[in-house]
Amino acid sequence: MGQYIGYGLGASGPFLAGWLHVIWGNWDAPLLVLVLVAAACLQVIFAILAGRDRLAD
């Protein structure tokens, strides 16, 4: 089930980028979405690391 969802999300990326390119007429919007998604992924990674159960010495 997880593989199905992963491949579905992966296959939708190029379609959505092309769709945004057609709507806006340039690559600014698809690249902006790519940067925002990358930033959100980094925030999730850092949030998981910050939320670890650790004590400061």
Secondary structure, DSSP 8 states (H G I E B T S, - for coil): -HHHHHHHHHHHHHHHHHHHHHHHSSSHHHHHHHHHHHHHHHHHHHHHHHTS-----
